[in-house]
Amino acid sequence: MDLIIDIIAKLFTLYFYLLIIYIFMSWVPNARETQLGQMLANICEPYLEPFRRFIPPLGFVDISPIFALIVLQLAMHGLQTIKFWF
């Protein structure tokens, strides 16, 4: 059971960093139009889209990725709690 939880935790951590890279790419002009940007969009947008539907931007600033990262961190913490129980 520990091995499965450790693998899932590592995948969550990898996804967290991919989200961070994708979010920072929005600050660089035309970065999301590159091949890497398109690949990250295919990976990250399905997760970010529900947050964008419910959390409106504040002016020109989209704060929904912050909540998406917080939810992912909570899921990672919950996974570690489950590991502690078993």
C-alpha positions as CSV (number, residue, x, y, z in Angstrom):
1,M,0.0,0.0,0.0
2,D,2.9,2.4,0.8
3,L,4.4,1.9,-2.6
4,I,1.2,2.8,-4.4
5,I,0.7,5.9,-2.3
6,D,4.3,6.9,-2.8
7,I,3.9,6.6,-6.6
8,I,0.7,8.6,-6.6
9,A,2.3,11.2,-4.4
10,K,5.3,11.5,-6.8
11,L,2.8,11.9,-9.7
12,F,0.9,14.6,-7.8
13,T,4.2,16.4,-7.2
14,L,5.2,16.1,-10.8
15,Y,1.8,17.5,-11.9
16,F,2.2,20.4,-9.4
17,Y,5.4,21.4,-11.0
18,L,4.0,21.1,-14.5
19,L,1.2,23.4,-13.4
20,I,3.7,25.9,-12.0
21,I,5.6,25.9,-15.3
22,Y,2.4,26.2,-17.3
23,I,1.2,29.1,-15.2
24,F,4.6,30.9,-15.5
25,M,4.5,30.4,-19.3
26,S,1.5,32.8,-19.4
27,W,3.9,35.6,-18.3
28,V,6.2,35.0,-21.3
29,P,4.8,36.2,-24.7
30,N,4.0,33.4,-27.1
31,A,5.4,30.7,-24.8
32,R,2.1,28.8,-24.8
33,E,2.2,28.6,-28.6
34,T,5.4,26.6,-28.6
35,Q,5.3,22.8,-28.8
36,L,6.1,22.5,-25.0
37,G,3.3,25.0,-24.3
38,Q,0.8,23.1,-26.3
39,M,1.8,19.8,-24.6
40,L,1.5,21.4,-21.2
41,A,-1.9,22.9,-22.2
42,N,-3.2,19.4,-23.0
43,I,-2.0,18.2,-19.6
44,C,-3.0,21.2,-17.4
45,E,-6.1,22.8,-18.9
46,P,-8.5,19.9,-18.1
47,Y,-7.6,20.4,-14.4
48,L,-7.6,24.2,-14.5
49,E,-10.8,24.6,-16.5
50,P,-13.3,23.8,-13.7
51,F,-11.6,26.4,-11.4
52,R,-11.8,29.0,-14.2
53,R,-15.6,28.4,-14.5
54,F,-16.3,29.1,-10.8
55,I,-13.6,31.7,-10.0
56,P,-13.9,34.9,-12.0
57,P,-10.7,36.9,-12.8
58,L,-9.9,40.0,-10.8
59,G,-9.5,42.5,-13.5
60,F,-6.8,41.1,-15.7
61,V,-5.5,38.7,-13.1
62,D,-6.7,35.1,-13.2
63,I,-6.5,33.8,-9.6
64,S,-8.1,30.4,-10.3
65,P,-4.7,28.6,-10.8
66,I,-3.9,29.6,-7.2
67,F,-6.9,27.8,-5.9
68,A,-6.2,24.8,-8.3
69,L,-2.7,24.6,-6.7
70,I,-4.1,24.8,-3.2
71,V,-6.6,22.0,-3.9
72,L,-3.8,19.8,-5.4
73,Q,-1.7,20.5,-2.3
74,L,-4.6,19.5,-0.1
75,A,-5.1,16.3,-2.0
76,M,-1.4,15.5,-1.6
77,H,-1.6,16.2,2.1
78,G,-4.7,13.9,2.3
79,L,-2.8,11.2,0.5
80,Q,0.0,11.5,3.1
81,T,-2.6,11.3,5.9
82,I,-4.0,8.1,4.4
83,K,-0.5,6.7,4.2
84,F,0.0,7.5,7.9
85,W,-3.2,5.6,8.8
86,F,-2.0,2.4,7.1
